Amino acid sequence: MRIVIIGNGKLGYAIARKLAADGHSIVVVDRNEKHLSATLNDIDVSGILGSGVDRSVLEEAGVPDAQVLIAATQSDETNIIVSILANKLGAAHTIARVREPEYARTADMLRPEMGPGINVNPELEAAEEISRIFRFPSALRIDFFSHGRVEIIEMAVGEKSPLDGLRLSDFSSVVKAKVLVCTVHRGDRVFIPGGDFVLQAGDRISITGALRDVNLFFKRVGYTNKKVKNVMIVGGGRIGYYLARILEDVGMDVKLLESDPDRCRRLARLLTKTTVVQCDGTDQSLLLEEGIADVDGLAALTGLDEENVIISMYAQSLGVSKVVTKINHITFGGILEKAGIDCVVTPHNITTHNVCRYVRALKNSQDSSFETLISLVDGRAEAIEFRVGNSFAGNHVPLKELRLKPDILIGIITRQNKTLYPTGDDCILPGDNIVVVTTRQGIDEIGDILA
């Protein structure tokens, strides 16, 4: 597909890198020559120096013939205007980054003028992910399929966990819960495990199962699932605001710390159920004074990665049971794991995934079996939902007899609004939706899973 990206910041670059790796033809437009040159040297894309609100620049970038225009500049107003211009020039779909709450409402109202597409909000999407983590504190990450009916949960295997040394063929008999291990991330490798796979301490695993079984699983293996009732948010930027609003709505007690007095006054007006405190969230004595040692959860959301890491490490040292750390530089990932910080959220990574999922769906025809896509293990594995048609060669064949390509696992079957976590004796039937977990590339149709 021909895709034009306006804006070469962290988000624009991350989207360009992922879409180029997926084989799309990418043109990046930006006004900063130095940054644009660095991107062109780093990834296989074309570049045009100029402004996205300049019609001649858009025409030079090929917007009239583009399947997708992605407006990812730092300015909400610019992104809305660019999307409207692109739609009028003939772009088939537009995706606009809109972050401020006021502009988000405006962009929703102007979506008909912006053409077919979606608006994305990295800060809101990050806040939603953090809120899911607080609602299921044993997890490192939670993703949803089938309109929220199916969950894939990422968790860590601890040093003294009963999972350490457990062979997956013995998994069900030991944990006595119907939970399926979909992926295992060990060191630099990602596995789609079979029955002979043996788990080790330090593994990060993705599991799925019915909510009752998942809760039973966590209980049986000794993982705490203590509910988070009160949360401290350090940093009152957009993510902090969105997160506080979401947590207010689900009934949690929220205290938000922000150093800027004007921002505090505004947040206090907008967040009627949140306690907003003006103070320096990096000051340990002030954190103690505000009750950090007594909260169930903490989100470190300042504008500096280094501050968020320090705040998180301090909270963990005080025994805060669930700590979430926002970082912007994805290269910090390995360092954070070694420091014991395993629950990390990177806003532009979340939005990159959502944009690529939308593009992936567009790439497939309307007759395609492709439904939706979740990126797992930092994009190194995928969980793909397909709907099953009458022509699928695997229909009515027990899964234990189905010849699948290597590194493919059928994790979930949804049938007539009921979710099945299949065994080898189950069969796929026409009309089912199935979730396939894989590390393979090029799985775009349900037939691609068969050997």
C-alpha positions in Angstrom: 0.0 0.0 0.0 1.1 3.6 -0.6 1.1 5.4 2.7 2.1 9.1 3.4 3.1 10.0 6.9 3.1 13.7 7.9 5.4 14.3 10.9 8.7 12.6 11.7 8.7 12.7 15.4 8.9 9.7 17.7 5.4 8.5 16.6 5.8 9.2 12.9 9.2 7.5 12.9 8.0 4.4 14.8 5.0 4.1 12.4 7.2 4.5 9.3 9.6 1.9 10.6 7.0 -0.7 11.3 5.0 -0.2 8.1 8.1 -0.2 6.0 9.1 -3.5 7.6 5.6 -4.8 6.6 6.4 -4.1 3.0 4.4 -0.9 2.4 5.6 2.0 0.2 6.1 4.9 2.7 6.7 8.6 2.1 7.6 10.7 5.1 7.0 14.5 5.1 8.7 16.8 7.7 10.0 20.3 8.0 13.2 19.3 9.9 15.9 18.4 7.3 18.3 16.9 9.8 15.7 14.6 11.4 14.3 13.6 7.9 17.8 12.7 6.6 18.4 10.6 9.7 15.2 8.7 9.1 16.0 8.2 5.4 19.4 6.8 6.3 17.9 4.4 8.9 14.8 2.9 7.2 13.7 2.2 3.6 11.3 5.1 3.0 11.1 8.1 0.7 11.2 11.6 2.2 10.0 15.1 1.3 11.1 18.3 3.1 8.1 20.6 3.7 4.9 21.4 5.5 1.9 19.0 5.6 -0.5 21.9 5.2 1.1 22.9 1.9 -1.0 21.5 -0.9 1.9 21.3 -3.3 3.9 19.3 -0.8 1.0 16.9 -0.3 0.7 16.5 -4.1 4.4 15.9 -4.4 4.2 13.2 -1.7 1.5 11.4 -3.7 -1.4 12.0 -1.4 -4.0 12.0 -4.2 -3.1 8.3 -4.9 -2.4 7.3 -1.3 -4.4 4.5 0.4 -3.6 6.0 3.8 -2.5 9.4 5.0 -1.2 9.5 8.6 -1.0 12.9 10.2 1.4 12.5 13.2 2.8 16.0 13.8 3.0 17.5 17.3 0.0 19.8 16.6 -3.6 18.6 16.9 -4.8 21.5 14.7 -2.3 20.6 12.0 -3.2 17.0 12.0 -6.9 17.8 11.6 -6.3 20.2 8.8 -3.9 17.8 7.0 -6.5 15.1 7.2 -9.2 17.3 5.7 -6.8 18.4 2.9 -5.8 14.8 2.2 -9.4 13.7 2.0 -10.2 16.5 -0.5 -7.1 15.6 -2.6 -8.2 12.0 -2.8 -6.5 10.0 -0.1 -8.6 6.9 0.6 -8.2 6.8 4.4 -6.8 9.3 6.9 -5.4 8.7 10.4 -5.0 11.7 12.7 -3.1 12.0 16.0 -5.3 14.1 18.3 -4.3 14.3 21.9 -5.9 17.3 23.7 -9.4 16.4 25.0 -11.0 19.6 23.4 -9.5 18.8 20.0 -10.5 15.1 20.3 -14.1 16.1 20.4 -13.6 18.4 17.5 -11.9 15.8 15.5 -14.7 13.3 16.1 -17.2 15.9 14.8 -15.0 16.6 11.7 -14.4 13.0 10.9 -16.8 13.1 7.9 -14.7 16.0 6.4 -11.5 14.1 7.2 -12.8 11.1 5.3 -12.8 7.4 6.2 -10.3 6.6 8.9 -9.6 6.9 12.6 -8.3 9.4 15.2 -5.6 8.1 17.6 -4.6 9.5 20.9 -1.4 8.0 22.3 -1.9 9.5 25.8 -5.5 8.2 26.1 -4.5 4.8 24.8 -1.6 4.6 27.3 -3.9 5.6 30.1 -6.4 2.9 29.1 -3.6 0.3 29.1 -2.4 1.4 32.6 -6.0 1.3 33.9 -6.4 -2.3 32.7 -3.1 -3.2 34.5 -4.4 -1.7 37.8 -7.7 -3.6 37.4 -5.7 -6.9 37.0 -2.6 -6.3 39.1 -1.0 -9.7 38.5 -0.6 -8.9 34.8 2.1 -7.0 33.1 -0.2 -6.3 30.1 -3.7 -7.2 29.0 -5.1 -7.4 25.5 -8.6 -8.0 24.3 -10.2 -9.9 21.4 -13.8 -10.5 20.3 -15.1 -7.1 21.6 -13.6 -7.5 25.0 -14.8 -11.1 25.7 -11.3 -12.7 25.4 -8.2 -11.7 27.2 -4.5 -12.4 26.6 -2.5 -11.6 29.7 1.3 -11.2 30.0 2.9 -12.2 33.3 6.4 -13.0 34.7 7.6 -16.3 36.1 9.3 -15.6 39.4 12.3 -17.2 41.1 10.2 -19.2 43.6 7.2 -19.7 41.3 5.7 -23.3 41.0 5.9 -22.6 37.3 9.7 -22.6 37.3 10.8 -26.0 35.9 7.2 -27.0 34.9 6.8 -28.9 31.6 3.7 -27.6 29.7 2.4 -31.1 29.2 2.0 -31.2 33.0 0.6 -27.6 33.2 -3.1 -28.4 33.6 -2.6 -31.2 36.2 -0.4 -28.9 38.3 -2.3 -25.6 38.2 -5.7 -27.3 37.9 -7.1 -24.5 35.7 -7.9 -24.4 32.0 -5.3 -21.8 31.0 -3.2 -21.9 27.8 0.3 -20.6 27.5 0.5 -18.8 24.1 4.0 -17.3 24.1 7.2 -17.5 26.1 9.7 -14.6 26.0 13.1 -15.8 27.3 16.2 -13.6 26.9 16.3 -12.6 23.3 14.1 -15.4 22.0 10.3 -15.8 21.7 8.7 -19.2 21.6 5.3 -20.6 20.6 5.6 -23.5 23.1 4.6 -27.1 22.7 3.9 -29.7 25.4 7.6 -30.5 25.8 8.5 -26.9 26.6 9.8 -26.3 30.2 9.2 -22.9 31.8 12.0 -21.2 33.7 12.2 -18.3 36.2 12.6 -15.1 34.4 10.3 -16.1 31.5 7.6 -13.7 30.5 4.6 -15.7 29.3 1.3 -14.8 27.6 -1.7 -16.8 28.8 -5.3 -16.9 27.9 -8.4 -18.5 29.5 -11.8 -17.8 30.9 -11.7 -15.1 33.6 -12.7 -17.7 36.3 -9.8 -20.0 35.2 -7.3 -17.2 35.0 -8.2 -16.0 38.6 -8.0 -19.6 39.8 -4.6 -20.0 38.0 -3.2 -16.9 39.7 -4.4 -18.2 43.1 -3.0 -21.7 42.6 0.4 -20.5 41.6 0.6 -18.0 44.4 0.4 -14.8 42.5 -1.3 -12.0 44.4 -4.4 -10.6 42.7 -5.1 -8.0 45.5 -7.4 -5.4 44.1 -6.0 -2.0 43.6 -8.2 0.4 45.5 -6.1 3.6 45.7 -3.6 4.9 43.2 -1.0 7.6 43.2 -0.3 9.3 39.9 3.0 11.3 39.7 2.8 13.7 36.7 -0.3 15.7 35.7 0.2 15.7 31.9 -2.3 14.3 29.4 -1.7 10.7 30.4 -2.1 11.6 34.1 -5.4 13.4 33.4 -6.8 10.6 31.2 -5.8 7.9 33.7 -7.3 9.8 36.7 -10.5 10.2 34.8 -10.7 6.5 34.0 -9.9 5.4 37.5 -12.4 7.8 39.0 -15.1 6.2 36.8 -14.3 2.7 38.1 -14.4 3.8 41.7 -10.7 4.0 42.7 -9.4 6.6 45.1 -6.9 8.7 43.1 -4.2 11.2 44.3 -2.4 13.1 41.5 0.9 14.9 42.1 1.9 17.7 39.8 4.5 20.4 40.2 3.1 23.1 38.0 0.6 25.3 39.9 -1.4 26.4 36.8 -1.8 22.8 35.7 -2.8 21.7 39.2 -5.6 24.3 39.2 -6.9 23.1 35.8 -6.8 19.5 36.9 -8.6 20.2 40.1 -11.4 21.7 38.0 -11.6 18.8 35.6 -11.1 15.9 38.1 -13.8 16.4 40.8 -13.1 13.1 42.5 -9.3 13.1 42.4 -7.1 14.7 45.1 -4.8 17.0 43.2 -1.6 18.0 45.1 1.0 20.6 43.9 4.4 19.1 44.8 7.6 17.7 43.3 6.9 14.0 42.7 10.7 13.3 42.6 11.1 14.4 46.2 11.1 11.3 48.4 10.2 13.1 51.6 7.2 14.7 49.8 6.2 11.3 48.4 6.2 9.9 51.9 4.3 12.8 53.2 1.6 12.3 50.6 1.3 8.6 51.5 3.2 6.7 48.8 3.8 3.9 51.3 0.1 3.3 51.8 -1.2 3.1 48.1 -1.9 -0.1 46.2 -0.7 1.3 42.9 1.5 4.0 41.5 1.9 5.3 38.0 5.1 7.3 37.2 4.1 9.6 34.4 6.4 12.6 34.4 7.9 14.0 31.2 11.3 12.5 32.0 12.1 8.8 31.7 14.9 9.0 34.3 12.5 10.5 36.9 9.9 7.9 36.2 12.4 5.1 36.7 13.7 6.6 40.0 10.1 7.1 41.3 9.2 3.6 40.4 12.2 2.0 42.1 11.5 4.0 45.2 7.8 2.9 45.2 8.9 -0.7 44.8 11.3 -0.4 47.7 8.4 0.7 49.9 6.4 -2.3 48.9 3.8 -0.7 46.6 2.2 -3.7 45.0 1.7 -2.4 41.5 4.0 0.1 39.8 3.6 1.2 36.2 6.4 3.2 34.6 6.0 5.4 31.5 9.0 5.7 29.2 9.5 7.2 25.8 12.8 5.7 24.8 12.2 2.0 24.0 15.9 1.3 24.1 15.7 1.5 27.9 13.6 -1.8 28.0 16.4 -4.2 28.8 17.9 -1.9 31.4 14.6 -1.6 33.2 14.1 -5.3 33.4 17.5 -5.7 35.1 16.4 -3.0 37.5 13.3 -5.0 38.4 10.9 -2.6 36.6 8.8 -4.9 34.5 5.5 -3.0 34.0 6.4 -0.4 31.4 4.2 1.6 29.1 5.5 3.5 26.0 2.7 5.6 24.5 3.9 5.9 20.9 4.5 2.1 20.8 0.8 1.5 21.7 -0.4 3.9 19.0 2.0 2.5 16.4 0.5 -0.9 17.0 -3.1 0.4 16.7 -2.2 2.3 13.5 -0.5 -0.8 12.0 -3.5 -3.0 13.0 -5.8 -0.6 11.1 -3.6 -0.6 8.1 -3.3 -4.4 8.2 -7.1 -4.7 8.2 -7.3 -2.3 5.2 -4.8 -4.4 3.3 -7.0 -7.4 3.4 -10.1 -7.3 1.1 -13.6 -7.2 2.4 -13.9 -10.9 1.7 -10.8 -11.7 3.9 -11.2 -13.8 7.0 -8.9 -11.3 8.9 -10.7 -9.7 11.8 -8.2 -8.0 14.1 -4.6 -8.2 15.3 -2.8 -7.9 18.7 1.0 -7.4 18.9 2.7 -9.5 21.6 6.2 -9.5 23.0 7.1 -6.0 21.7 5.9 -6.9 18.2 7.9 -10.2 18.0 4.7 -12.3 18.0 1.1 -11.7 16.9 -2.3 -12.9 17.9 -4.6 -12.7 14.9 -8.3 -13.2 14.9 -9.9 -14.8 11.9 -13.5 -15.6 11.0 -13.9 -19.1 9.6 -15.7 -19.6 6.3 -17.1 -22.7 4.6 -14.1 -23.2 2.4 -11.5 -23.5 5.1 -9.7 -26.8 4.7 -9.3 -27.3 8.4 -13.0 -27.4 9.2 -14.3 -30.4 11.2 -10.7 -31.7 11.8 -9.7 -32.3 15.4 -6.9 -29.8 16.3 -4.6 -32.7 17.2 -4.8 -33.9 13.6 -4.7 -30.4 12.0 -1.4 -29.9 10.1 -0.3 -26.4 11.1 2.9 -24.6 10.0 5.6 -24.3 12.6 5.3 -21.7 15.3 1.5 -21.4 15.1 -0.9 -22.0 18.0 -4.7 -21.9 17.9 -5.5 -20.4 21.2 -9.1 -19.4 21.2 -12.3 -20.3 19.4 -15.4 -18.1 19.7 -18.6 -19.9 18.6 -22.1 -18.3 18.8 -20.9 -15.8 21.4 -19.3 -18.5 23.5 -15.6 -18.6 24.1 -13.8 -22.0 23.9 -10.2 -22.6 25.0 -9.7 -25.7 22.8 -8.0 -29.0 23.4 -6.7 -31.4 20.8 -10.1 -33.0 20.5 -11.9 -29.8 19.5 -12.7 -28.9 15.9 -13.0 -25.6 14.0 -16.4 -25.1 12.4 -17.7 -22.7 9.8 -18.9 -19.5 11.5 -16.3 -19.7 14.3 -13.9 -16.9 15.1 -10.4 -18.2 16.0 -7.4 -16.5 17.5 -4.0 -17.7 16.1 -0.8 -16.9 18.0 2.3 -16.9 15.9 5.9 -15.6 15.4 5.7 -16.2 11.7 5.3 -13.4 9.1 2.8 -13.3 6.3 -0.2 -14.8 8.1 -2.9 -12.7 6.5 -5.6 -15.3 5.7 -6.8 -18.2 7.8 -5.6 -20.6 5.1 -2.0 -19.4 5.7 -1.9 -21.3 9.0 -2.0 -24.7 7.3 1.1 -26.6 6.3 
